Amino acid sequence: MSSTTKPLITGVDFVSLSTKDLAAAREFYGSVLGLEPSVLYREADPVGAEFETGNLTLSLLESEKLGLEFRANGYPIAFHVDDFQAAHAELESRGVAFKGDVLDSGVCFQAFFEDPDGNTLAIHHRYAPRP
């Protein structure tokens, strides 16, 4: 790409996660994780909802209502937290069951968990610059 060519892709607008139970997913992402809801698709018979994370929108889609096969995401979406220990403790108090020990990579902490549909999520805090 030349320096005078404008990039074709300039960002990511949203990431979609599949759900079998939109009401349970909305409760988890809104109440347990504390994310801000922004959109409910089709108010009368909802097929999805969006939540804001600060820099990326999560789109939860009730797959079967859209004619799609349900598939839980096995690779984590990592949510940034400023205070890792406080966030970990608060989420545990809200019923989040973390999987395994906290991962300390030498530059960041991560802790993995799942939403009610089995989509893998994580909390993440970078405490040192990458080498």
Secondary structure as UniProt FT lines:
FT   TURN            3..4
FT   STRAND          14..19
FT   HELIX           22..27
FT   HELIX           28..32
FT   STRAND          36..41
FT   STRAND          48..52
FT   STRAND          57..62
FT   HELIX           63..66
FT   STRAND          77..80
FT   HELIX           84..93
FT   TURN            94..95
FT   STRAND          99..104
FT   STRAND          108..114
FT   TURN            116..117
FT   STRAND          120..126
//
